């Protein structure tokens, strides 16, 4: 039992680091609520996967990546705010997913617990997560420059439209990897809450990235430990612990 717990915990910790870093940029882009909505776009794919007896994460990944690309295309073609576009696609996805997901699988799709890791999925999940972290670190300065001064970013040759696509794809990949642990309903919270805590406990962007990643990892470790000890659902336990840290950060704010 302990070996199985540790086996599932390792990729979850790496994922928490990635989610914490993505969350910082989502917060700075004022996409906190939209970030939570994006994870729901996976629900139709999960529903179809459950219906046709294939790996649910494959279905969720397909609809999330298509959704991220669709958001990017609409954003580039219109003047509609990103939050509005995400809200429309999120609402449609949630409605479709609720209709086609079998009732016995709906709780699993919403709150996580989708299967267990094989050695292959363990390796793939870990490598992709490390790739996401490396990509965020490589693009960090470009993301920051784009947010602080779009005009200066344009003058220096940065293509904002392409950077937006990179961000959405990294965000979608992070959500995909987290569906197994937290489902579509809670994965957005692992991205938003650590970044919100870090905003209260950091003094610059670099420290915010570090604090957010640590808070995410700490929430995952505590959630796994508490959930295993008290025989509770691990996904909600992770988010409850992260929420407690957020309220604590309000009282011990820098």
N, C-alpha and C positions, 0 to 999 in steps of 0.2 A: 504493500500500500504506500509506504513512504517513498520507495523508488519510483512508483508511478506518479506520485505527487511532484517529486523533484523533476521528473522527466517532462511533465507538462508545465512546470513553473519556469524553467529556463527560457523557452521562447516567449513566454508571457512577460518576463522581465525586460527582455530586449524590445518587445513590442511597446511596453510602457515607456521606455526611453524615447522611442520614435514618436509615440503619441504625444508625449510631453513637449517635444520639440515642434511638432506640427501645430500643436495647440497654441504656442506662443505667437506664431505667425497668423493663425486664424484670429486670435484675440486682437493683434495689431491691425489686421485688415477689417476689424469690426464684423467678423463672420462667426461670432460665438454661437448664436442661435442657429444660423445657417449650417454650421459645422455639425450640430446635432441632427439636423434634418437630413444631411447628405447620407448618413448611415442607413436611413430608412429606404433609400433607393434600392438597396439590395433585396428587399423583401419579396418582390415578384420573382426574382431569380431563385431565391431560396424555396419559394412555394412550388415553382416548376420542378426544381430538383427533387423535392420531396415526392411530388406526384409521379415522376418518372424514375425514381429510385436511383438517382446518381448522387455523387458527392455534393452536398448542399453548398459547400464553399465555392465550387465551380460555377454553380448557378448565380450565387450572390456576386461573385467576382465579375461575371459577364454583364449583369445589369448595372453594377456600380461603375464599371469602366465606360460603358455606353452612356450612362447618365452623366458622368464627369465630362466626357467629350461633348455631349449635347449641351450642357451648361456653358461650356467654353465657346461653342459655335454661336449659340444664341446671344451670349454676352458680347461677342465680337461683331455681330451683325445688327444689334439694336442698342438703344440707349437705356434699356431696362436694367435696373440695379441687380447685381448678382444675387442679393438676398431674395428678391422677388422671383427670379428665375428658379432658384433652388426651391423656394416655397411651392411653386406650381408643380414642379417635377416631383417633389417630395410628397405632396398631397395625392397626386395621381398614383405614384408608386405604392403608397400606403393603402390606398383603396383597392388597387389591383391585387396587391399581395395578400390582403385580408380575404379577398374573394377566392383566390386560387389555392392558398395554402391550406392543406388538410387541418381540421380543427385539432387533431391529436398532436400535430407538429408545430402548431402556431406558437405555443409558449416557448418551445425550444428555439424557434427562429427569432423570437423577440428578446429572450433573456439569455441566450447562449447555452453552452453544454452540448454543442454539436459534435458528437463522436469523440474519439480519442486519437492521439498521435501514433502514426507508424514511424519507423525510422526515416523513411523517405520524406514524409510530410514534415517531420521534425527538422530535417536538414534544409528542406526548401524554405520553410517558414523562417528559420534562423538566418539563412543567407539573404533572403529578400528583405528582412527587417534590418539587417546590418547594411544592406545596400541603400535602404531608405535613409538611415542615419547618415551614411556617407554623402548621399546626394544633398541632404539638407545642409550639412556642414559646408559642402562645396558651393552651394547656391546662396548661402546665408547673406553675404554682403550684397549680392544682387537683389535679393528680396527686400533687404533693408533700404537700399538706395531707391528702389522702385516705390516703396511706401512713403519714404520721407520726401522725395522730390521726383515725381514722374517726368518733369521736364528735363532735369539734369540727367536722369537715367536715359532718356531718349537721345540727348546730346552725346552721351558717352557710348552710344551704340547698342544699348540694351533694348531688346524687343519685349515690351510689356505684355503683349498678347501671348507670346511664347512662354514667358515666365508664369503667366496665369495658368496656362495649360500644365506646365511642370508642377505647379503647386497643387492643382486639382488632382492630377494623377498620383502624386505622392500621398495626398490626403486619402484618395480612394483606396490605394494599396494598403495604407495603414488600417483603414476601416475593415477591409477584406480580411486581413490577418487577425483582426480582433473579434470577428464574428463568432469564432469558435468559443471564445471565453465569455463574451458579453452580449452577443446577439445584436440585432439592429436597433433595439430600443435603448441600450445602455452604452454602446461603444462610443457614441459622441460625447458622453459624459467623461470618459477617460481622457479625451482630448481637451475638453473645455476646463474641467475643474483643476487639474494640476497647473495649467497656465494661469488660472485666476488666483490660485495660491501664490504662485511665483511672482505675480504682479505686486502682491503685498509684501513679499519678502526679498525682493531683488533691488539692485541699484543701477543696473544697466542691462542691455539686451543680452549680452553674453552670460551674465549671472542668471538672468531670467530663464534662458535655455537650460542651464545646469540645474537650477532649482526645480523647474517644471519636470524635467526628466527624473530627478530623484524622487519627487513627490509621487509621480506616476508609478515608479518601480516600488516604492514603499507601500503604496496602496495595494498593488498586486500581491506583494509578499504577505502583507497583513490579511488581505482578503482570502487568499488561499489558506493561510494558517487558521484563521478564525472559522472559515467555512468548513474546513476539514475536521476541526476539533468539535464543533457543535453540529456537524452534519447539516449545514445550510447550503443553499445555492451560492456558489462562489461569485458569480457575476454581480448580483445585487450587493453582496458583502463588500466587494472591492469598491463599489461606488459609494456605499454608505461611509466607509472608512475615509475615502477621499473627501466626501462632504464634511465630515467632522474636522478634517484638517483645514478645509476652507474656512469654516466658522472660527476655528482657532486662530487662523491668520488675520482675521478681522480685529482680534483683541491684541495681537502682538505684531502690529503692522509697522513696517519701517517708515 
